[in-house]
Amino acid sequence: MGNARLYEIMKEKDAIYAKPDFTEEDGIKAADLEGEFANMNGWEAESDAAALLNGLLSRYGTSLYIDE
């Protein structure tokens, strides 16, 4: 994973939201994680990575090896 902390937040959020006995504490923790996720541009991370890869593929074709 490219950004370890972002991935960690995603996993932690998913685990909290999957709990059948979601508590008020869980809600507070989830809100904190959502804030951190948003501050790290988590919602844009996947599309940003796709744009980066598309740019590389446009420049170098199907191979990302620069020496070819």
N, C-alpha and C positions, 0 to 999 in steps of 0.2 A: 504494500500500500504506500502511496506517495507521501501522505501526511499522517504520521502515526497517531498524533493527538486527535486529529479530525476523525480518523477511523475508530479510535477508542471511544470518542463521544457518541458516534453513531451506534456502536455496539451497546453502549451503556443505555442510551435512550431506548433502543429496541427492546432491551431486557426489561426496562421499567414499564414500558407500554404493554408488554406481553403478560405482565403479572395479573393474575385473576383477582388478587386482593389489593388493588391499587389504593394506597393510602394518601393522606394529605401530605405526609413527608415525601412520598414518591412524587407527588405533583410539584412540590417545591423543588426537589432535585431535578425533575424533568425540565422545569422552567429555567433553572440555572444552566442546564446543559444546552437547552435550546438557544439561550442567549449567547453562550460561548460559541456554539455552532454557527449562529448567524454572524457574530463578530469575525469569525474566521472565513466568512464567505462560503460556508459549507453547502449552501443551496446552489451555488454557481460552480463548485469544484468540478463536478463531472463534466459539465459543458465546457468549462475552461480547458480541462484535460483533452477533451475531444477536439477542440479548436487547435490546440497545440499539436496534437498528433496529425490532424488533417494538414496543418501547415508543413510539418516535416515530410509527410507523404507527398504533398504537392511539389516540394522542392527536390526530394530525393527519389521519388517514385515508390515502388513497392518495397525497396530495400532501404533501411535506415543506415546502412553502412556508407559513410562519406567517401571512403577510398575506392568505391566501385565506379 
